[in-house]
Amino acid sequence: MSAATAAVATAADWPEVVELRTRVFVEEQGVPPEVEQDAADATAVHVLSRALDGDLAGRVVATGRLLERGGRAVVGRMAVDAAVRGRGHGAAVLDELHRQALARGLAEVELHAQVTARGFYERAGYTAVGGEYEEAGIVHVTMRRALRT
């Protein structure tokens, strides 16, 4: 199997990004559709990873977005197709989001991790700050990490 890679999404990629996020967040996790997409999507940097082989070859299988709030990078809407979880697509998207944050002069990144994904983010260098809380009916924890320049 080929190594997963990620790239900044273009406007042409948006329908596939929306389809993946809807499948993961709304259909699989029960997030209300009216909160899954928001106004921040219009200004965010969206990153995606496409499957390179198999039945999903060429399709968007992972995505995430980057916002800037108060001088800090904020990663969100990380979604990976269930069929490819654990194959590096999420890590590739996260790495590219970090590169995009550094390119914008941001030195720290924050995200609201679903507690089921906490280990994934810890392996990527994140540390939990504060306790657990509920967002969109799912338990989350705020996590942060410094970015190396």
C-alpha positions as CSV (number, residue, x, y, z in Angstrom):
1,M,0.0,0.0,0.0
2,S,1.2,3.5,-0.8
3,A,2.0,6.1,1.9
4,A,-0.8,8.5,2.6
5,T,-0.3,12.1,1.6
6,A,-2.4,15.2,2.0
7,A,-2.9,18.5,0.2
8,V,-4.8,21.8,0.6
9,A,-8.3,21.3,-0.9
10,T,-9.5,23.4,-3.8
11,A,-13.0,24.7,-4.4
12,A,-13.5,21.7,-6.8
13,D,-12.8,19.3,-3.9
14,W,-15.4,20.9,-1.6
15,P,-18.3,18.5,-2.6
16,E,-16.2,15.5,-1.7
17,V,-15.1,17.1,1.6
18,V,-18.7,17.8,2.5
19,E,-19.7,14.2,1.6
20,L,-17.0,12.7,3.8
21,R,-17.8,15.0,6.8
22,T,-21.5,14.3,6.4
23,R,-20.9,10.5,6.4
24,V,-18.5,10.6,9.4
25,F,-20.1,13.2,11.6
26,V,-23.8,13.2,10.8
27,E,-24.5,9.6,9.7
28,E,-21.9,7.7,11.8
29,Q,-21.7,9.9,14.9
30,G,-25.1,11.5,15.0
31,V,-24.0,15.1,14.9
32,P,-26.9,17.4,13.9
33,P,-26.4,18.4,10.2
34,E,-27.1,22.0,11.0
35,V,-24.0,22.3,13.2
36,E,-21.7,20.2,11.1
37,Q,-21.1,22.9,8.6
38,D,-20.7,26.5,9.8
39,A,-19.7,30.0,8.6
40,A,-16.0,29.2,9.5
41,D,-15.9,26.8,6.5
42,A,-15.8,29.8,4.2
43,T,-12.5,31.2,5.6
44,A,-10.8,27.9,6.8
45,V,-7.9,26.2,5.1
46,H,-9.2,22.7,4.2
47,V,-6.8,19.8,3.8
48,L,-7.6,16.4,2.4
49,S,-6.1,13.0,1.7
50,R,-7.2,10.7,-1.2
51,A,-7.0,7.0,-1.2
52,L,-4.3,5.9,-3.6
53,D,-5.4,2.3,-4.1
54,G,-8.2,-0.2,-3.5
55,D,-11.9,0.3,-3.9
56,L,-11.7,4.0,-2.7
57,A,-8.8,4.9,-5.1
58,G,-9.0,8.6,-5.9
59,R,-11.7,9.4,-3.3
60,V,-11.3,11.9,-0.4
61,V,-10.9,9.6,2.6
62,A,-9.7,12.2,5.2
63,T,-10.1,15.9,5.8
64,G,-9.6,18.6,8.4
65,R,-9.6,22.3,8.6
66,L,-7.5,25.1,10.0
67,L,-8.7,28.4,11.4
68,E,-6.8,31.2,13.2
69,R,-8.2,32.5,16.4
70,G,-6.4,35.0,18.6
71,G,-3.0,34.2,17.1
72,R,-3.4,30.5,17.6
73,A,-4.0,27.8,14.9
74,V,-7.2,25.9,15.6
75,V,-7.6,22.5,13.9
76,G,-11.1,21.0,13.5
77,R,-13.5,18.9,11.5
78,M,-11.0,16.1,11.3
79,A,-12.8,13.2,9.6
80,V,-11.4,9.9,8.3
81,D,-13.4,7.3,6.3
82,A,-14.0,4.3,8.5
83,A,-12.6,2.0,5.8
84,V,-9.1,3.6,6.0
85,R,-8.7,4.5,9.7
86,G,-5.3,3.5,11.0
87,R,-3.6,3.8,7.6
88,G,-2.0,7.2,8.0
89,H,-4.5,9.4,6.2
90,G,-5.5,11.3,9.4
91,A,-1.8,11.8,10.3
92,A,-1.1,13.0,6.8
93,V,-3.9,15.6,7.1
94,L,-2.8,16.7,10.5
95,D,0.8,17.1,9.3
96,E,-0.3,19.3,6.4
97,L,-2.5,21.4,8.7
98,H,0.6,21.9,10.9
99,R,2.6,23.0,7.8
100,Q,-0.2,25.4,6.8
101,A,-0.2,26.9,10.4
102,L,3.5,27.4,10.4
103,A,3.3,29.0,6.9
104,R,0.9,31.6,8.5
105,G,3.3,32.3,11.3
106,L,1.4,30.5,14.0
107,A,3.4,28.8,16.7
108,E,0.7,26.9,18.7
109,V,-2.2,24.8,17.6
110,E,-5.4,23.8,19.6
111,L,-8.1,21.4,18.8
112,H,-11.2,19.9,20.5
113,A,-10.5,16.2,20.3
114,Q,-13.2,13.6,20.6
115,V,-12.0,11.5,23.6
116,T,-12.0,8.4,21.5
117,A,-9.3,10.1,19.3
118,R,-7.2,11.4,22.3
119,G,-4.5,8.8,21.8
120,F,-4.1,9.7,18.1
121,Y,-3.5,13.4,19.0
122,E,-1.2,12.5,21.9
123,R,0.9,10.5,19.5
124,A,1.1,13.7,17.3
125,G,2.5,15.7,20.3
126,Y,-0.7,17.2,21.8
127,T,-1.4,17.5,25.5
128,A,-4.9,17.8,27.1
129,V,-5.6,21.1,28.7
130,G,-8.6,21.1,31.1
131,G,-11.3,18.5,31.6
132,E,-13.8,16.7,29.3
133,Y,-16.9,18.4,28.0
134,E,-19.7,17.7,25.5
135,E,-19.9,19.2,22.0
136,A,-22.6,18.1,19.6
137,G,-23.5,15.2,21.9
138,I,-19.9,13.8,21.9
139,V,-17.4,14.0,24.8
140,H,-14.3,16.1,23.9
141,V,-11.2,17.4,25.5
142,T,-9.2,20.5,24.4
143,M,-5.7,19.7,23.4
144,R,-2.7,21.9,22.4
145,R,0.8,21.6,21.1
146,A,3.6,23.9,20.0
147,L,4.7,24.0,16.4
148,R,8.3,23.8,15.5
149,T,9.6,26.6,13.3
